[in-house]
């Protein structure tokens, strides 16, 4: 994404290569963003328009797989999980495993849906990722470091989901 | 925001901040519930300048978490007041979690990091319409 800052305007609809020649023309078209027609303006034809969505989709798929693995470990009842005493959100390690597994599968599927670029998929993805973060926060006493990693991945997903251009609201 | 170009306030600009505040609000509430129930996940702390009963910390987490949650919803309106309150609340959550870190370090570390991100997101609109 940082690469895009140095690229200059990408011709909309063109077959611009990411490493194209630096633009010599003025950057702004009248009435558009002062930054010209880059990925951030949401012009759907730009190669960068899909980059952000792809980023969110890829991290979601990874987070989903991590959740599935976490879930399988929990269902199998491994010794990697700590014994927890009195706890308001106490559940069987197996129950937490199923929760992680199901949320992980949903995240994986939503990540694939996000790849399509639909707006509803992104809203669903934000909600699902939020659920995943809350579940990991609650299950943290059982395996703190896994939960911390999963929460970090989830926050990155949410950032990516909000930071991508919305193709439906293209202003060009 | 207002001093930028005449671009309309983008709904997506504060979307990230809203989502993050709703999320941290829910997390704070659950953190509070666990503490009020006097759970064993909280360690016993000896002499400590900011020592409070675990239940007391729980009520603080619960109350502040609820306020953060409400502010997260208020941010959907794009209100500048909601942003300012959001920054103050996120800062308060950050400090509360710093103070009660000895009781449950991992949760506090996560909440501190998330609230830093909340403050960042309140100052930076993201999305296609935000420059």
Interface residues (C-beta under 8 A of the other chain):
Chain A: X33 X34 X35 X40 X41 X42 X84 X85 X86 X87 X88 X89 X126 X130 X133 X134 X137 X138 X140 X141 X144 X147 X148 X151 X155 X158 X159 X162 X163 X164 X165 X166 X169 X171
Chain B: X5 X12 X15 X16 X19 X20 X22 X23 X26 X27 X30 X31 X33 X34 X36 X37 X38 X39 X40 X41 X106 X107 X109 X110 X114 X117 X126 X127 X128 X129 X131
